[in-house]
Amino acid sequence: MSSALFRTKNVEQSIQDTEEPEHALRKSLSALDLTVFGVGVIIGTGIFVLTGQVARNNAGPAVALAFVVAGVVCALAALCYAEFASTVPVAGSAYTFSYASLGELPAWIIGWDLVLEFALGTAVVAVGWSGYIRSLLDNAGWHLPAYLAGRDNASGFGFDILAAALVLVLTAILVLGMKLSARITSIVVAIKVAVVLVVIIAGAFFIKGGNYQPFIPKPQSVAAAGNLKAPLIQLMFGWAPANFGVMGIFTAASVVFFAFIGFDIVATAAEETRNPQRDMPRGILGSLLICTVLYVAVSVVVTGMQKYTRLSVEAPLADAFKATGHPGFAGVISFGAAVGLTTVCMILLLGQTRVFFAMSRDGLLPRFFSRVHPRFKTPHRPTILLGVVIAIVAGFTSLSELAELVNIGTLFAFVVVAISVIILRRTRPDLPRAFRTPLVPVLPILSVCASLWLMLNLPAETWLRFAIWMVIGFLVYFFYGRTHSRLAQRATEPAGEVPGPQSGNVA
């Protein structure tokens, strides 16, 4: 029983499964496409919203250092992802990596976790995008009825039609093909990066040195909360993270980490990359480096333009320009935020469909969803299913408090990938590795510790919700996935029989 739960799918078999005609994705992406995807999903809600929140509440002008800390945590994980994505160029990201090293049950757990992370992230970003669009429409004198904006308190009914429509349109684009998705993303990312550069360059002329004083404000202890909204580390050890001071920087880092979520999604496109051994490390590390530099520059500029105590929590970049008497720039930034969130939503949806597709191809989910479109060579069935479900969720739910589940899901994936690198180095030292994570096992262990540290700074309420989702996942695995797994069916075949492409529970 226990050996079956931890049976591994070797790398050669994983790659062989990608060559089955009915389950093979089209290879069309380059290193530039991957980098654009990474930048497209990383630059979004974090840089346009979180900068003001953490500067005002946690770190002051030292928010730039918080972005550096969060970037270092992601860089440690990115080096592990780069090795796996180039060694095992198969859709599924951390799910596929853990299947090859930790075994089937851990792979299922991380796959189930990623489904939650990407689905919730897509819905949250879609709702945020809707808010920016409504703001722009209001400025133009066009007002949506309250019941179509998801906020009709009078009737008790509301459906965010803009958020749902965005998800459905992006679903259609993803069905039509990865190259089309890459082209649209390239255009949108160019606009988004241009807006960020406008903030950095134009804002630099309005910096006042006095706004940086003090750069690291004096620490203020956080009162004990004693409830589920308190950080888990506070409930476990009675230690409350500090606002401001040096420890305030680390508290801020656990918040702004949300701004970096996305580079790991690049790994889900490994199977659709023309030269994954060369291009995956470039795409993952390149996009992370670019975004970290932009984040630090923006945070330095915005805290120099306006005193951190007066920064807006909702729209810090736009409001900082308004405060300096330049509202025209604020309109440009709002437009850039709305455009930028479009790509974030699309790439999160892309990542989820690829994980779902990979789990289906392995039989852990119904194999009906693992057939690709005969013309577009995309996993159209899970894309349509998930797109419709997420559109409904985004339409009816604000999801504001659930956004932290995206953080914990990503950090959990980071932990699993780092451990998997160590295990696969020991069990399969013979594998050709185009990119090798340096300083193994020291660097992966540092990645695990850093990720766990940020997880402990998340609210206990988030951990509880995460645990509930995991329990549901265990039930699905034991009642369906364990017996329908292709590895399980191969194990029951007569000795010497070679399973063909259609072995398993094919719908």
Sequence and secondary structure as in RCSB ss.txt:
>XXXX:A:sequence
MSSALFRTKNVEQSIQDTEEPEHALRKSLSALDLTVFGVGVIIGTGIFVLTGQVARNNAGPAVALAFVVAGVVCA
LAALCYAEFASTVPVAGSAYTFSYASLGELPAWIIGWDLVLEFALGTAVVAVGWSGYIRSLLDNAGWHLPAYLAG
RDNASGFGFDILAAALVLVLTAILVLGMKLSARITSIVVAIKVAVVLVVIIAGAFFIKGGNYQPFIPKPQSVAAA
GNLKAPLIQLMFGWAPANFGVMGIFTAASVVFFAFIGFDIVATAAEETRNPQRDMPRGILGSLLICTVLYVAVSV
VVTGMQKYTRLSVEAPLADAFKATGHPGFAGVISFGAAVGLTTVCMILLLGQTRVFFAMSRDGLLPRFFSRVHPR
FKTPHRPTILLGVVIAIVAGFTSLSELAELVNIGTLFAFVVVAISVIILRRTRPDLPRAFRTPLVPVLPILSVCA
SLWLMLNLPAETWLRFAIWMVIGFLVYFFYGRTHSRLAQRATEPAGEVPGPQSGNVA
>XXXX:A:secstr
 HHHHT    HHHHHHHTTSGGG     B HHHHHHHHHHHHSSHIIIIIHHHHIIIIIGGGHHHHHHHHHHHHH
HHHHHHHHHHHHS  TTTHHHHHHHHT HHHHHHHHHHHHHHHHHHHHHHHHHHHHHHHHHHHHTT    GGGBT
  TTTS   BHHHHHHHHHHHHHHHH HHHHHHHHHHHHHHHHHHHHHHHHHHHTT  GGGGSSSS   EE    
 STTSBHHHHHHS   EESHHHHHHHHHHHHGGGGTTGGGGGGGGGGBSSHHHHHHHHHHHHHHHHHHHHHHHHH
HHHHHS GGG  SS HHHHHHHHTT HHHHHHHHHHHHHHHHHHHHHHHHHHHHHHHHHHHTTSS GGGG   TT
T S HHHHHHHHHHHHHHHHH   TGGGHHHHHHHHHHHHHHHHHHHHHHHH TTS  SS  TTTTHHHHHHHHH
HHHHHHTSBHHHHHHHHHHHHHHHHHIIIIIHHH HHHHHHTS TT    TT SS  
